[in-house]
Amino acid sequence: MTALLILGVVFTLLLLFGVPVSFCIGIATVLALFTVTPSIDTALIVSAQRVASSLDSFTLVAIPLFILAGGLMNTGGIALRLIDLAKVLVGWLPGSLAQISVVANALFGAISGSAVASAASVGATLSPLQRKAGYDMPICAAANVAASPCGLLIPPSGALIVYSLISGGTPVDVLFVAGYIPGILMALSVMIWLHIVASRGDLPRDTQRYTLREALVVFWRALPALAMVLIIMGGIVAGVFTATEAAGAAALYTLVLSLLYRNLTWKKLADAMLGAAVGTAVVMLMVGVSMTMSWLLASTGSVTMLADAITGFSSNPIVLLLLFNVLLLLLGTFLDITPGLLILTPIFLPVAMKLGISPVHFGIIITFNLCIGIATPPVGSTLFVAARVANVSLAQLTRPLLPMFAFMIVALFLVTYIPALSLWLPQVLLGKTG
C-alpha cells in the first residue's frame, strides 16, 4: 500500500509540474521501490536491471522499423497518392473534401502507424483546397483530428505492439487483424457526422466525380502503397513472417518505393532516419520505465489490490465495462496513447480477465479509448498539428469536435459490448482469438 501511494502521489505531482511522462514514471518507481528494498542504491540497481531486461524483446524491434516506414511514406510521395485514392472513394459524398480527409487519414495512418504524421500530411494537403472551396475550416480541422487516430487501430499498429508486450504476450497477429473492424467503425462514425453536417448546409454539398478511366488511373498510382499492407498483413496471416519481420519488410519496401517515385533525396532520407531514431528513443524509454513500474505493481500485490477494489464496486460485467470506458476516456485526455497503454493496461487487464474478457478484445477497447483521448483537449497530440495546418485556433477547433466525439463514443460502445466486432475476423482469418 505504501509503495502504491508513493507511486501515485509522486507521479501526479511531477506530471502537474510539467515533467515528461517517462521521467514521472521512472522517478516515482524508484522512490516507490525504496520502500521495498534495503537502500536507494539497491532501488536504482533493480530499476536499471528491469529497464534493460524489459527492452530485451524481439517484438520491440518492430517499433523503430514501422516508425521509419512511416517517415519515408511522409516524404516519399506516397501520401499524395493515397489522398488521391480517397478522392475517388468518397468524393461523390456531400462535403466531399471533409469526407476525403477522413478516408485519407485512415489509409495513410494504417500504413504509417502515426496519428500525428497522418494529421499533418492530410491536413497540409487538403486544407488549402478546403479553404478555397469555402469550407468551414474549424469543422474540417476537427474531422482531421478525429480521423487521424484511426490508423492506430487499423494495422500495422505500433500501439497494438506495445499492448502485446505489456499484456504478457497477447499475439500481435491476432491484435492486428482484430483492429480492422473497430478502426473502420471509428472512421465511419466521423463520416456519418460529416454527412449530417453537410446535409443541413454547414458544409458545401459539392462532390468530386471521376470517370472509370480516371478512377483506374488513380487506383493504379496508389496500388504500390496499398500493396504494402497486403504484403505485411498477408505475410503475417499466412505465417510467412512475424510482426517484427513484417516491419523490416515494410521499411525496405517503403524505401524502394520512395526511390522509384524519385521523391526521396539524401536529406529527406537522413531526416526520416533521424526522426525514427528520436521517436524510437522516446518510446523505448517509456516502455522501459513503464515495464519496471508494472513489475513493481505486480511484485508488491498492488495490481491484485486494485483489481479487487474495482470488482468490489460491482460484479456486473456491463457496469464494469462502462466504468472502464469512463475512466479510460477521462485518463486518455491527459495521457498520450503509448504511456496510456503502458500505465493503464497492468491495472485494468487483470480485472477484465476476471470478467472473462479476452485480452484481444480488451486490447482493442483500451486502444480505442486512448485513440479518442489523443484527439481530446487539453493534451491531445493531434489537436495542435491539425490546428496549425488548418490555421485555426484550438478554441475554434474544439467546438465542432464535441458532437463528433458523441458519434465516436457510440462506435466505442458498439466495440465494447459486441465482442464479435473484434474477435470475428481473427477467428475467420487465423482460426484463433487469442
C-alpha positions in Angstrom: 0.0 0.0 0.0 2.9 2.4 0.8 4.6 1.7 -2.5 1.3 2.3 -4.4 0.6 5.5 -2.5 4.1 6.9 -3.2 3.9 5.9 -6.8 0.6 7.6 -7.3 1.4 10.8 -5.4 4.9 11.4 -6.9 3.7 10.6 -10.4 0.8 13.0 -10.2 2.9 15.8 -8.6 5.6 15.6 -11.2 3.0 15.5 -14.0 1.4 18.6 -12.7 4.8 20.4 -12.7 5.2 19.6 -16.4 7.8 16.8 -16.1 7.8 14.5 -19.1 5.7 11.4 -18.5 8.6 8.9 -18.8 10.6 10.7 -16.1 7.5 10.9 -13.9 7.1 7.2 -14.1 10.8 6.5 -13.6 11.3 8.8 -10.6 8.1 7.6 -9.0 9.0 4.0 -9.5 12.5 4.4 -8.0 11.1 6.2 -4.9 8.4 3.5 -4.5 11.0 0.8 -4.9 12.9 2.3 -2.0 10.1 1.2 0.3 10.6 -2.4 -0.5 14.4 -2.5 -0.9 17.0 -2.0 1.8 18.7 1.1 0.2 18.3 3.7 -2.5 21.4 2.1 -4.3 19.5 -1.2 -4.4 16.4 0.5 -5.8 18.5 2.2 -8.5 20.2 -1.1 -9.5 16.9 -3.0 -9.6 15.3 -0.3 -11.7 18.2 -0.3 -14.2 18.1 -4.1 -14.4 14.3 -4.1 -15.0 14.6 -1.4 -17.7 17.3 -3.3 -19.5 15.6 -6.6 -19.3 12.2 -5.2 -20.4 13.8 -3.8 -23.6 15.4 -7.1 -24.5 12.5 -8.1 -26.7 12.4 -9.2 -30.4 8.9 -7.7 -30.7 10.1 -4.2 -29.8 12.4 -4.2 -32.9 9.2 -3.7 -35.0 8.7 -0.2 -33.5 11.7 1.6 -35.0 11.1 -0.1 -38.3 7.5 0.9 -38.5 8.4 4.5 -37.5 11.0 4.6 -40.2 8.5 3.3 -42.8 6.0 6.0 -41.7 8.7 8.7 -42.0 9.6 7.5 -45.5 6.0 7.5 -46.5 5.5 11.1 -45.4 8.5 12.3 -47.5 8.5 9.8 -50.4 5.3 11.0 -52.3 3.2 8.0 -51.1 0.8 10.2 -49.0 -0.4 12.2 -52.1 -1.3 9.0 -53.9 -3.4 7.8 -51.0 -5.2 11.2 -50.8 -6.0 10.9 -54.5 -7.4 7.5 -53.9 -9.6 8.8 -51.1 -11.0 11.4 -53.5 -12.1 8.6 -55.8 -13.6 6.5 -53.0 -15.7 9.2 -51.3 -15.5 12.3 -53.5 -19.1 11.7 -54.5 -20.4 12.3 -51.0 -21.7 15.8 -49.8 -19.0 17.8 -48.2 -16.6 15.7 -50.2 -13.3 17.4 -49.2 -14.1 16.8 -45.5 -15.1 13.2 -46.1 -11.9 12.7 -48.1 -9.8 13.8 -45.2 -11.3 11.0 -43.1 -10.6 8.3 -45.6 -7.2 9.6 -46.4 -6.3 9.6 -42.7 -7.5 6.0 -42.4 -5.4 4.9 -45.4 -2.3 6.9 -44.5 -2.5 6.2 -40.8 -3.0 2.5 -41.4 0.3 2.3 -43.3 2.4 4.9 -41.4 1.0 4.0 -37.9 1.3 7.6 -36.8 -1.7 9.8 -36.0 0.4 13.0 -35.8 2.0 12.3 -39.2 -1.3 11.5 -40.7 -3.0 14.7 -39.4 0.0 16.8 -40.6 0.2 15.3 -44.1 -3.5 15.1 -44.9 -4.2 18.5 -43.3 -1.4 20.2 -45.1 -2.6 18.8 -48.5 -6.3 19.3 -48.1 -6.6 22.5 -46.0 -5.8 24.9 -48.9 -8.3 23.2 -51.1 -11.0 23.2 -48.4 -10.4 26.9 -47.7 -10.6 27.8 -51.4 -13.8 25.8 -51.8 -15.5 27.8 -49.0 -15.5 25.0 -46.3 -15.8 25.8 -42.6 -12.2 25.3 -41.6 -12.8 24.5 -37.9 -15.1 21.6 -38.9 -12.6 20.4 -41.4 -9.8 20.6 -38.8 -12.0 18.8 -36.3 -12.6 16.0 -38.8 -8.8 15.7 -39.4 -8.2 15.5 -35.7 -10.9 12.8 -35.1 -9.9 10.7 -38.1 -6.2 10.7 -37.6 -6.1 8.1 -34.8 -8.0 5.5 -37.0 -4.6 4.2 -38.2 -3.6 3.3 -34.7 -6.3 0.6 -34.7 -6.0 -0.4 -38.4 -2.8 -2.5 -38.7 0.1 -2.3 -38.8 -0.1 -0.6 -35.4 2.7 0.3 -33.1 0.2 0.8 -30.3 -1.0 -2.8 -30.6 2.6 -4.0 -30.5 3.1 -2.1 -27.2 -0.1 -3.6 -25.8 1.0 -7.1 -26.8 4.2 -6.6 -24.9 2.7 -5.1 -21.7 -0.2 -7.6 -21.6 2.1 -10.5 -21.3 2.4 -11.7 -24.9 -1.1 -11.3 -26.5 -0.4 -12.5 -30.1 0.4 -9.5 -32.3 -1.1 -11.1 -35.4 -4.4 -11.6 -33.7 -4.4 -8.0 -32.4 -3.6 -6.7 -35.9 -6.5 -8.5 -37.5 -8.8 -7.6 -34.6 -8.2 -3.9 -35.2 -9.7 -3.7 -38.7 -13.4 -3.5 -38.0 -13.1 -1.2 -34.9 -10.8 1.1 -36.9 -13.2 1.3 -39.8 -16.1 1.9 -37.4 -14.2 4.8 -35.9 -13.7 6.3 -39.4 -17.4 5.7 -40.3 -18.6 7.4 -37.1 -16.8 10.6 -38.2 -18.1 10.3 -41.7 -21.7 9.9 -40.5 -21.4 13.1 -38.5 -19.9 15.0 -41.5 -22.8 13.7 -43.7 -25.3 15.1 -41.2 -23.4 18.4 -41.1 -23.3 18.7 -44.9 -27.0 17.7 -45.2 -28.0 20.6 -43.0 -26.0 23.1 -45.1 -23.0 23.7 -42.8 -20.6 22.2 -45.4 -20.7 22.7 -49.2 -22.6 19.9 -50.9 -20.1 19.8 -53.7 -19.0 16.4 -55.0 -16.0 15.2 -57.0 -16.8 12.5 -59.5 -14.4 10.6 -61.7 -14.8 8.6 -64.9 -14.0 5.0 -64.8 -10.8 5.6 -66.7 -9.7 8.4 -64.2 -10.5 6.2 -61.2 -8.5 3.3 -62.6 -5.5 5.6 -63.2 -5.7 6.9 -59.6 -6.0 3.4 -58.2 -3.1 2.2 -60.3 -0.9 5.0 -58.9 -1.9 4.1 -55.3 -1.7 0.4 -55.8 2.0 0.1 -54.8 1.3 1.8 -51.5 -1.7 -0.4 -50.8 0.3 -3.4 -51.8 2.5 -2.8 -48.7 -0.5 -3.5 -46.5 -1.2 -6.7 -48.4 2.4 -7.8 -48.1 2.5 -7.1 -44.4 -0.8 -8.5 -43.3 -0.8 -11.2 -45.9 2.6 -12.4 -44.7 1.5 -12.3 -41.1 -1.8 -14.1 -41.6 -0.1 -16.7 -43.8 2.6 -17.2 -41.3 5.4 -16.2 -43.7 6.9 -13.8 -41.2 6.3 -12.3 -37.7 5.2 -8.8 -37.0 8.8 -7.8 -36.4 9.9 -9.3 -39.7 6.9 -7.6 -41.4 8.1 -4.2 -40.0 11.5 -4.8 -41.7 9.8 -5.7 -44.9 7.7 -2.5 -44.7 10.7 -0.3 -44.1 12.6 -1.8 -47.0 9.5 -1.8 -49.3 8.8 1.9 -48.5 12.4 2.9 -49.2 12.4 1.1 -52.6 9.0 2.7 -53.4 10.2 6.2 -52.5 13.3 5.8 -54.6 11.1 4.6 -57.6 8.9 7.6 -57.2 12.0 9.8 -57.2 10.8 12.0 -54.4 13.4 10.8 -51.8 16.5 12.9 -51.5 19.5 12.2 -49.3 18.4 15.0 -46.9 14.9 13.5 -46.7 16.3 10.1 -46.0 18.5 11.4 -43.3 15.6 13.3 -41.8 13.4 10.2 -41.8 16.1 8.1 -40.2 16.8 10.8 -37.5 13.1 11.1 -36.8 12.9 7.3 -36.4 15.8 7.3 -34.0 14.4 10.1 -31.9 10.9 8.5 -31.9 12.4 5.1 -31.0 14.3 6.6 -28.1 11.2 8.2 -26.7 9.1 5.1 -27.0 11.8 2.8 -25.6 12.4 5.0 -22.6 8.7 5.0 -21.9 8.5 1.2 -22.3 11.5 0.6 -20.1 10.3 2.7 -17.1 6.6 1.6 -17.5 7.6 -2.1 -17.5 9.6 -1.5 -14.4 6.5 0.1 -12.8 4.3 -2.8 -13.9 6.8 -5.2 -12.3 6.7 -3.2 -9.1 2.9 -3.2 -9.0 2.8 -7.0 -9.6 5.5 -7.9 -7.1 4.0 -5.8 -4.3 0.5 -7.1 -4.9 -0.8 -3.7 -5.8 -2.3 -4.9 -9.0 -4.3 -7.6 -7.1 -5.4 -5.0 -4.6 -6.6 -2.6 -7.3 -8.4 -5.4 -9.2 -10.2 -6.4 -6.0 -11.2 -2.8 -5.3 -12.6 -2.4 -8.9 -14.5 -5.7 -8.8 -15.8 -4.8 -5.3 -17.6 -1.9 -6.9 -19.7 -4.2 -8.9 -19.7 -7.8 -10.2 -21.8 -6.9 -13.3 -19.6 -7.1 -16.4 -21.8 -4.5 -18.2 -21.4 -2.0 -15.3 -17.6 -2.6 -15.1 -17.1 -2.2 -18.8 -19.0 1.1 -18.6 -16.7 2.1 -15.7 -13.6 1.1 -17.7 -14.7 3.2 -20.6 -15.4 6.3 -18.5 -12.1 6.0 -16.6 -10.1 5.4 -19.8 -11.8 8.3 -21.6 -11.0 10.6 -18.7 -7.4 9.5 -18.3 -6.9 9.5 -22.0 -7.4 13.2 -22.1 -4.2 13.6 -20.2 -2.1 10.7 -21.5 -0.8 10.0 -25.0 -1.5 6.6 -26.3 1.8 4.9 -25.6 2.1 6.0 -21.9 -1.6 5.4 -21.5 -1.3 1.7 -22.7 1.9 1.2 -20.6 0.4 2.6 -17.4 -3.2 1.5 -17.5 -3.0 -2.0 -19.1 -1.4 -3.6 -16.0 -4.1 -2.1 -13.8 -7.2 -2.9 -15.9 -6.3 -6.0 -17.8 -6.4 -8.4 -14.7 -9.9 -7.1 -13.9 -11.0 -7.6 -17.5 -9.7 -11.2 -17.4 -11.5 -11.9 -14.2 -14.7 -10.9 -16.0 -13.9 -13.4 -18.8 -13.0 -10.7 -21.3 -10.5 -11.8 -24.0 -7.1 -10.0 -23.8 -7.5 -9.3 -27.5 -10.9 -7.7 -27.1 -9.7 -5.7 -24.1 -6.7 -4.5 -26.1 -9.0 -3.1 -28.8 -11.2 -1.4 -26.1 -8.3 0.3 -24.4 -6.7 1.3 -27.6 -10.0 2.7 -29.0 -10.4 4.8 -25.8 -6.9 6.2 -25.9 -7.3 6.9 -29.6 -10.2 9.2 -28.7 -8.1 10.6 -25.9 -5.3 11.8 -28.2 -7.9 13.9 -30.1 -9.3 15.4 -26.9 -8.3 18.7 -25.2 -6.2 19.6 -23.4 -3.3 17.4 -24.2 -4.4 15.7 -27.5 -1.3 15.5 -29.6 -3.1 15.7 -32.9 -5.0 18.9 -31.9 -2.1 21.2 -32.2 -0.9 19.8 -35.5 -4.4 19.9 -37.1 -5.0 23.5 -35.8 -1.7 24.7 -37.2 -2.0 23.2 -40.7 -5.6 24.5 -40.9 -4.7 27.9 -39.5 -7.5 27.8 -36.9 -7.3 28.3 -33.1 -7.8 25.5 -30.6 -11.0 27.2 -29.3 -12.4 27.2 -32.9 -11.4 23.6 -33.5 -12.8 22.3 -30.1 -16.4 23.3 -30.6 -17.2 21.1 -33.6 -15.2 18.3 -32.0 -17.7 17.8 -29.2 -20.6 16.4 -31.2 -18.1 14.4 -33.2 -17.0 12.7 -30.0 -20.5 11.6 -29.3 -20.5 9.6 -32.6 -17.1 8.1 -31.8 -18.2 7.1 -28.3 -21.2 5.3 -29.9 -18.8 3.3 -32.0 -16.7 2.7 -28.9 -19.6 1.2 -27.0 -20.5 -1.0 -30.0 -17.0 -2.4 -30.0 -17.1 -2.8 -26.2 -20.4 -4.6 -25.9 -20.2 -6.6 -29.1 -17.0 -8.7 -28.8 -17.5 -10.2 -32.3 -16.6 -6.9 -33.8 -13.1 -7.5 -32.6 -12.9 -11.3 -32.5 -14.8 -12.5 -35.5 -12.2 -11.5 -38.1 -9.2 -13.2 -36.3 -11.3 -16.3 -35.9 -12.1 -16.4 -39.6 -8.6 -15.5 -40.9 -6.4 -17.0 -38.3 -8.6 -19.6 -36.6 -7.9 -18.1 -33.2 -9.0 -15.2 -31.0 -6.0 -15.1 -28.6 
